[in-house]
Amino acid sequence: MDDATPWRMFEALRRSEPVHWNPEPDGGSGFWSLTRHADIVAAGRDSATFTSEKFVNLEEVDERQAEIRRSMLEMDGPRHLALRRLLSREFTPRAVAGYATFLRGLTGRTLDAALAKGTFDFVAEIAADFPINVLARMLDVPDGDTRRLIDWGNRIIANTDPEYADVLLNSAESERYRDLPFRSPASLEAFEYGRELAARRRGGEGTDLISRLVNQTPIDGEPLSARDFDNYFLLLVVAGNETTRHAITHAMRALIDHPEQAERLRAEPGLMPTAVEEFLRWASPVYHFRRTATRDTEVNGTPIGAGDKVVLWFASANRDEAVFADPGRFDVTRGPNDHIAFGKGGPHYCLGAALARLEMRIMFEELLPRLSDVRLAGDVRRVRSNFVNGIKRMPVTVTLA
């Protein structure tokens, strides 16, 4: 399958069957695919009809599993809001702007080390290394532990990729780990690490994210349970690294494939905030999130039954011809750019959106002026996943400016 195949499939569905029933090949329950921007935005905003509480990926889970594994992603209503507000102030645009100087210095050091090699894996040397170090600072974990965080993210999210997964999602062995997020034993390692951090920070006066979690009471008055903390910590480790690294990698791949766009940014660096929005639209680092219908309803005239799984294909919405002129064109000057890479307007809008935008802007503001040329130096290897649009290896050769 070439890189264009999913986009052609989504284009065909948007045109002829925007609300599409996908039967499970093994006789399972199947799911509805929403592919148009307007339908996805409307469903994402209507948590009363399309709930996250039944889980947000396509794995079948029973009520017991769902309760054990429930993170903020799998909550709606007051409890979701209460847990979100524990850290929401740390991720406002104003708050993350305070990291700009640190980010600039970190970017410089990352690029100095990578670009000096001439030929290197962009993912390993730049895209994966950069956001994890930002997260490590926010969590206040030692620099030497960042590789462990990357490893856990790879093993947990890429649970359908034989290169990364300890246990493949649909294997018989995965039943042993059915109560763990993504059925990944790596979750146990992350839980243990997070608990050690929590024990050291509890009762202290730290301002890092762990200290904020363990030393605050949510606004609904219900304390953060040990299970709540485990799942919150794991969400930070995975979401705070995986999506940004993939967005950075896809952006670099797009600039390699469209050198005139890279040249435009070098000539007009003030375009970078606009370009970042196009990077996000183009990358769509999370393919989808699932919801579950709470009642009989309809979307675009198609009846959907109570209890049906409904998949919001963000990747398709970001190429919707009704919203984006010539959506298959990569254009760093595109505006307006109503992408939904972070969701749009709903209660589950990405908490880290402002930080991801800042990270990407500073990365490419620092990277592009250093290069006169960058080319692929081998095959681009993708993560085997229908959840994250990930690239796990992208060898490049650079010529310095």
N, C-alpha and C positions, 0 to 999 in steps of 0.2 A: 504494500500500500504506500503510495507517495504522499507527500505532505498535503497535497490539495484534496485528497479523497474525502476527509471529513467535511470540508467546507462545501464541496459539491453536493454531498448528501444533505447537509443542512439547508442548502439553497433549494434543493428539490422539495424538501419537506415544507419549508416556508411557503413555497409557491403552490403546492398541490394539497398538502395535508398538514397544516401547522400544528394541529393537536393530533398526535399519532400514537396509536396503541402498539406497544412492543410486547408481544407474548414472550414468556420465558421458554427457552428451548427445552427445559427439563420439566415443563408442566407446572412451574411455579406461578406466582400470582401476576406477573407481568407489571407493566407500568405505562403511564401516559408520558409522552415527550412533548413539552411546550417549546416551540422553536422561534416564535416571533417576539420581538422586543417588547411590544405593548402588553402581550399576554403574560410574559415573564415578570415584568415590573409589577403588574397588577396583582399577580399571585404572590409575589414576594412581600407586598405590602399588606396582604390580607391574611394575617396569621390565624384569625378566627376560623377561616374556611380552609386554609392550607397550612397545617401545623407542622412545626419542626419536631414536635415531641415524640413522634414515632420513628425518628432517626433521619439523618440528612444524606446518607449515601444509600446505595442500592442493596446492601446486605440485608438479608432477612434476619430480624431479631425478635425475640419474644419480649413480653413485658418485663420479665425479670432481668434479662440482659440489658434492655434499654435503661432500666433504673440504675443498674450498677455502672453502666458506661456513660451515663448522661453528663455531658459537659454543657457549658453555656450555649453551644451551638444547638443542642437538642432541647432547649427550653423556650417557652413563650411566656408572655404575660409578666406579672409583677416579679416573679423570682428571676427571670431572665434579666429584667431591668436592674434588679438589685445587684446581681453578680456583675453585670456589665459596668455599673457605676463604681464598683470597687476600684477599677483602674482607668475609667474613662478619662479622668483629668490628666493622666500621664500621657495620653495619646492625642490630645487636642493639637491643632496646628501651632498654637502658641507654645505649648509645652515641648513639642518635638523640635521646634526651632532652636531651643537651647542646646540641642545636640549638633548644630551645624558645624561649629569649630572642631569638635571631636571628629565628626564625620569627614570633614575635609582632610584632617591629618591622617585618619585611618585610610581613607581612599588613596592618599599619596603614598603611604607605606605599602599598601597592597599592590598598587600599580608599579612602584619602583621594583619590587621583588619579582613580579610576573613579567613585565615587559623586558627586563634585562635578559631573559632567557631566549627571546626571539621567537621560538616556537614552543607552545605550551598548550595545556588544556584550559580553555577559558573558564569552564565550569569549576574545576578544582582550584585554580589559582586566583580567580577573581570573583565569579558570581556566587560561589558557595562560601568563600572565605569572608566576604565583606559583610553581608547582613547578619551572619551568626556572631560576628564580633560586636555588632551594635547590640544585639539581643543580650550577649554576655555582659555587656556593660550595664544594661537596664536591670538584669537579674543580679548583678554583682557576683558573678562567678569567675573563678580564676581563668586567665587566658589559656592556660594549658588544658582546660576542659572543653574548649570549643569543638574539638574534633569529635568528642563523645556526643555532643548535641547534634552535630551534623549526621553522625552515624545513626542515632536513634531516629531522626527524622526520615532518613532514607529507608530504614528497615520497616518503619511503621506505615508511612504513606504508600510506599511502593510494595504493598503486600501482594500484588499480582505480578511482580517482576522477579523472575528466578534469580537474577544477579543480586538483588538486594534483600529479598524476604527471607527470614529465618524459616517461616512456614507459609506456604502459599495459601491464599484466602480460601480457595475451594477444595483444598486437600482434606483427606480424612483426618490427618494429624491436627488440623486447625481446630477441630472440635475440643481438644484439650484446652484451648485458649479462647473459647467462645465468649468468656466474660471480660476479655481485655479489649481495649480499643483497637479496631482494625484486626482483631485476633492475632496481635503481634506480641510475642514474648519480650520484645524490646521495650514494651510499655512497662514491664516490671522493673527493668533497670532504670528507666526514667523516673518512675514513681519513687524508688528507693533514694535516688539522688535528690529529688525534690524534697522528700521528707527530711533528709539530713540538713538541707539548707533551711527548711522551716524551723527545725528544732533549734538551730543556732540563732535564728533571727527573732523568734517569738519573744515578746516582751521587751524588745529593744527599741531603739529610736531611728532605725535605718529608714531611708527613703527609696530603696530599691523596690522592684515589683514584688519580690517575695515578702519583704517586710510589710508592704502595704496589704498584701493578702492576709497575712496571719495576725496582723495587729489592728484590723478594722472589723467592725460589725456591719454587714450589709444593711441597707436602708430599710429593709422589711423586718429587721430585728431578728431574723433567723440566722444563727451563727453559721460560719462556713464549716461544714463537716470535713472529716479527714478525707472522705471520698470526693467531696467537692474540690478540696485542695488538689488532690492527685490529678483529677481530670482538668482542672484549670491550668495547673503547671504544664501538663502534657500539651494542652492546646497552645500555650504560649511558645513552647519549644518547637512545635511543628509549624503552626501558622506563622510564627515570627521569623521563620527562616525559609521554608520551602517555597512559598509563593513568590517572594521577592527575588530569590535567586533565579527562579525560572523566568520571571518577567525580564530581569536583566539579561539573561542569556538569549531569550527570544529577540529582545531589542537589538543586541549586538549582531545576531544572525540577520535580522532585517536590514541593518545598516551595511553589513557585508554584501548582501544581495542587492542593495540599492545605494551604491556609493554616492550617487548624486545627492541623496538625502543627507548623508553624513557630511558632504561638502557644504551643503546649505547650512547645517548647524555650525560648522566651523566658521563660516562667513557671518552668520547671524546668531551668536550665542544667546541673545535675548529670546530666541524661539524655544529654548529648552523646556520651560514649563508646558508649552503647547505640545512639544514633541513627546514629553512624558505621557500625556494622555493618549497619544497615538501608540506609544509603546505598550501601554496597558491594554488598549483595545485589541491591538494586533496579537499580543501574547495570550490574552485570556487564560491566565495561569491556572485557574480552576474551571474545568469544563462545565461542571454542573453542581447543583445542590438539589436534594430531593425534599419534597414535602408530601404530606398525606392529607387527602380530603377528609374533613371532619363531618361532612354532610353531602347529600346529593346536590350537585351543582352543575354548571356548564361553563365551558370556555370556548369562545368563538363559535357558539352554537353546538358544540359537541358535549353530550351528556357525560358527566363523570360521577361515579358512584361513591358514596361514603365508604371510607377505608381504602380507596384506590391510591396507589403510589403515583405521584406526579413529579416529574423531573424537569427542573428549570435549567435549560441548556444556555448558560451564560455565553458560551462560545458562539452559539448560533445567533443570539441577540446582538452580539458585537459585530456581526456581518450582515445585519438586516438591511436590505435595500430600501425599506420604507423609512429608515432613520439616517443611514449613511450613504451619501452619494459615492458611487463606485467603490463599494466596501472592500473589494479585493485589491485596492490600490493602497500601498503604504505611503502616507503623506504626513510629514512632520509639521506641516502648516495647517492640518485639518482643523476646522472649527466651523460651527460648534461640534463637539465630540461627546455625544451623550452615551458613552459606553457604560457597561454595568459590571466591569471587572471586579468591583468591590460590592456588588449589589447596588440597589438604588432606592433610597428613601425608606426602606422598610426597617423593622426593628433589628434585623441582623446585618445591617450595613457594617462593613469591615471596620473593626475597632482600630486597626493599625494603618488605615488608608493614608493618613497624613504623613506618617513615618515612612511608608513605602515610597510615596511621591518624593519626599526629601532625599531619601537614599538614592533613588534612581536619578534625580536631577543632578545631585552632586557627583555621582559616579561618572555620568557622561560629560558633565562640564569639565571634569578633570581628565577624563580619558581621551576624548576626541582631539584636543589640541596637541596631545603628545604623539599622535600617529599621523604619518603621511599615507600609510597603506595598511590594510589588514585583510587577510585572505584565509579561507578554510585550508587546513593542512591535512585533512583526512575526513573520514566519515563522521557525520553527526549521529550520535546514538541517543535515542529517545527512551524515556522511562515508559515501561509497559504498564499503562494505567488508563482507565476511562474516567478518572477523577481529577488528576492533576495533569496539565499539559506541560510535561517536564522534559528537559534535555539533560542527560546525565554525563555526556562527553561531547565536547566541541573543540577539537584541536585547531589552533590558529597559528599563523605566522604573521608577525607584525614588522613593519618598517617604521622606525621612529622619525618624528618630524625634526 
